[in-house]
Amino acid sequence: MGFSQSTITWVNPPELVGSQYYFSWETTSPTGTWWQIYVDGGLAWAGQRTSALIPVPLGVQRIDIGSVAAGEETTNWSSTLPASPARRAVLSWVGGAFLADDIAGFYVYASASAGGMLDYEAPPAATITAYPSGIYTDGFGMGGFGLGGFGSVGGTYTWESAPLSSGTWSFAVVPFDATGNAGTGSTVNVAIASPPVEMPAFADRTRLHYSYNQSAKTVTVNWIASPG
């Protein structure tokens, strides 16, 4: 059977209970169905109730609730979960002495906001050392042959951003040499999909205002839009 969410009709907003979140949901599945809860892809709970207490996750994390067949309650179905939206940008590139004999590292530049332009005059988002502790990771017998071009060998570098707001962000990786001279950079755009940021509070510290029209007998609710 595997992990399925097809019979869940409603998931109630989580409630904070001490240091745990109380999750509950409604379903068309019969009583006695086995359920699993995954927190950021890790199996966190299994049981036959339609409610559970889960330790408060660190930061914003994804919660998946679904049913499994009897006998599969301890089976880890994380590999079959729907793909999570990308909240961080992960850049990977090949670099090494084929770029410059005295290559020292790479500057990673990022746009200040989604949809913004790259500003090479601003401080880089990160500075990556080409050879930490002076240990060479490319050259004969190292790296991947030909990764830097014909007859060259390069090492692979990876950088991960902090959580970002939704939208398309621009990044550039620029090599620099031992004297700080920058080379030609490579740019890339990354689409980010994040949960919306909590909407701000009004001056009275409430998040919802309402007004009532007596003649029309209607209620109008107002709030400040989430910044992203």
VOGU-3710 file (C-alpha; in Angstrom, 3 decimals, decimal comma):
1> mgfsqstitw> 0,000/0,000/0,000  2,674/2,501/1,001  2,120/6,000/2,391  -1,158/7,656/1,344  -2,877/10,959/2,092  -5,912/10,279/-0,130  -8,393/9,692/2,710  -7,489/12,761/4,777  -10,281/15,324/4,425  -9,037/17,979/6,861
11> vnppelvgsq> -5,996/18,762/9,001  -6,609/21,055/11,963  -4,126/23,841/12,739  -1,472/22,551/15,170  -1,834/23,546/18,812  1,131/24,241/21,057  0,999/22,078/24,190  4,038/22,732/26,364  7,076/21,800/24,281  5,021/19,800/21,769
21> yyfswettsp> 2,608/20,400/18,924  -0,754/18,654/18,937  -1,771/17,538/15,439  -5,217/16,189/14,588  -6,938/15,347/11,325  -10,177/14,050/9,865  -10,412/11,074/7,530  -12,747/8,701/5,728  -10,542/5,742/6,708  -12,017/3,263/9,210
31> tgtwwqiyvd> -11,107/3,233/12,879  -7,950/1,226/13,454  -6,108/2,543/10,393  -2,387/3,001/10,941  -0,962/6,485/10,515  2,508/7,951/10,228  3,848/11,473/10,666  7,093/12,619/9,042  8,960/15,763/10,118  11,169/17,075/7,316
41> gglawagqrt> 11,292/13,602/5,800  12,058/11,737/9,030  9,574/9,275/10,548  8,531/10,895/13,847  5,356/9,041/14,888  3,164/6,038/14,083  -0,153/5,091/15,645  -3,830/4,321/15,136  -5,202/7,586/16,489  -6,082/10,569/14,322
51> salipvplgv> -4,110/12,846/16,620  -0,545/12,975/17,890  1,899/15,033/19,920  5,151/15,897/18,147  8,113/17,784/19,687  8,241/21,354/18,437  10,447/21,353/15,309  13,464/23,650/15,129  12,577/26,369/12,653  10,145/25,963/9,775
61> qridigsvaa> 9,848/22,307/8,840  7,539/20,251/6,668  5,011/17,885/8,265  3,542/14,949/6,291  0,628/12,903/7,676  -0,632/9,782/5,928  -1,983/6,267/6,318  -0,134/2,988/5,835  -1,217/-0,642/5,738  -1,238/-2,830/8,839
71> geettnwsst> 2,234/-4,262/9,279  3,835/-1,257/7,543  3,615/1,099/10,501  7,375/0,965/11,122  8,318/1,023/7,432  10,079/4,221/6,431  8,313/5,602/3,362  10,261/8,875/3,313  11,574/8,188/-0,198  8,008/8,226/-1,537
81> lpasparrav> 6,934/11,516/0,071  6,063/14,405/-2,268  9,071/16,571/-2,987  9,434/19,490/-0,599  9,569/22,994/-2,075  13,088/24,397/-2,213  13,588/26,869/0,672  17,355/27,169/0,266  19,536/27,630/-2,773  22,250/25,009/-3,236
91> lswvggafla> 25,039/25,903/-5,660  27,613/23,425/-6,958  30,490/24,207/-9,279  33,846/22,928/-10,477  36,968/24,949/-9,739  40,677/24,560/-9,339  44,091/25,497/-10,668  42,788/25,328/-14,241  41,145/28,706/-13,538  44,413/30,272/-12,312
101> ddiagfyvya> 47,688/28,888/-10,995  47,266/30,959/-7,833  43,532/30,423/-7,375  42,629/31,288/-3,781  38,876/30,903/-3,589  35,449/31,979/-4,732  33,093/34,803/-3,881  29,404/33,898/-3,807  27,139/36,854/-4,562  23,378/36,864/-4,045
111> sasaggmldy> 20,630/39,300/-4,918  19,348/41,203/-1,880  15,793/40,016/-2,529  13,809/37,748/-4,822  13,737/39,279/-8,285  16,544/41,685/-7,399  19,726/42,347/-9,346  23,190/41,172/-8,378  25,384/43,857/-6,818  29,074/43,038/-7,095
121> eappaatita> 29,923/46,122/-5,031  28,089/44,688/-2,017  29,839/42,249/0,338  29,600/38,670/-0,953  27,152/36,302/0,683  30,031/33,876/1,251  33,735/33,469/0,603  34,823/29,923/-0,173  38,501/29,004/0,199  39,794/26,966/-2,723
131> ypsgiytdgf> 42,187/24,874/-0,632  41,372/24,902/3,099  44,476/24,403/5,264  46,540/24,486/2,066  45,438/20,971/1,101  45,085/20,672/-2,669  41,969/18,859/-3,856  42,741/18,886/-7,563  45,711/17,915/-9,651  46,978/14,573/-10,941
141> gmggfglggf> 45,064/11,725/-9,328  42,609/14,069/-7,577  39,234/15,534/-8,434  37,635/14,341/-11,646  39,702/14,076/-14,793  38,560/16,555/-17,396  36,187/18,408/-15,072  38,094/21,608/-15,693  38,397/21,126/-19,428  40,638/19,033/-21,643
151> gsvggtytwe> 43,776/18,043/-19,781  42,643/19,741/-16,585  41,436/18,439/-13,273  39,003/20,294/-11,012  37,444/19,896/-7,610  33,745/20,267/-6,806  32,498/22,958/-4,421  29,059/23,335/-2,846  27,417/26,209/-0,998  23,965/26,357/0,629
161> saplssgtws> 22,112/29,555/1,438  20,048/30,373/4,499  16,249/29,940/4,154  14,928/32,401/1,575  11,559/33,938/0,788  9,608/32,770/-2,258  10,612/33,996/-5,693  13,529/33,784/-8,098  16,906/34,670/-6,598  20,074/35,440/-8,555
171> favvpfdatg> 23,509/34,138/-7,603  27,034/34,402/-8,968  30,210/32,484/-8,204  33,350/34,535/-8,902  36,866/33,054/-8,570  39,648/35,177/-7,088  43,415/34,725/-6,917  45,942/35,087/-4,128  46,152/38,864/-4,586  42,365/39,276/-4,493
181> nagtgstvnv> 41,865/39,827/-8,212  38,438/38,568/-9,305  37,934/36,517/-12,417  34,902/35,953/-14,608  31,897/34,814/-12,660  29,139/32,350/-13,450  25,532/33,311/-12,711  22,449/31,235/-12,023  18,821/31,864/-11,024  17,160/29,666/-8,398
191> aiasppvemp> 13,400/29,438/-7,810  12,506/29,296/-4,116  9,128/28,224/-2,676  8,762/28,990/1,035  5,813/29,065/3,427  4,515/32,623/3,805  5,983/34,705/6,600  3,641/35,298/9,524  1,468/38,360/8,906  2,426/41,405/11,009
201> afadrtrlhy> 0,366/42,628/13,943  -1,546/45,898/14,069  -0,563/48,632/16,544  -2,839/47,029/19,149  -0,817/43,789/18,748  -3,707/41,863/17,205  -3,484/40,324/13,758  -7,145/40,577/12,767  -9,525/43,543/12,785  -13,175/43,334/11,865
211> synqsaktvt> -16,150/45,593/11,302  -19,838/44,721/11,317  -22,407/46,185/8,947  -25,670/46,126/10,877  -27,948/46,781/7,907  -26,333/44,206/5,641  -25,556/41,876/8,535  -22,071/41,221/7,158  -18,673/41,079/8,832  -15,549/42,439/7,147
221> vnwiaspg> -12,212/41,055/8,352  -8,948/42,954/7,769  -5,317/41,955/8,225  -1,880/43,107/7,099  -0,573/41,031/4,222  2,382/38,724/4,837  5,647/40,367/3,700  6,601/37,243/1,787
//
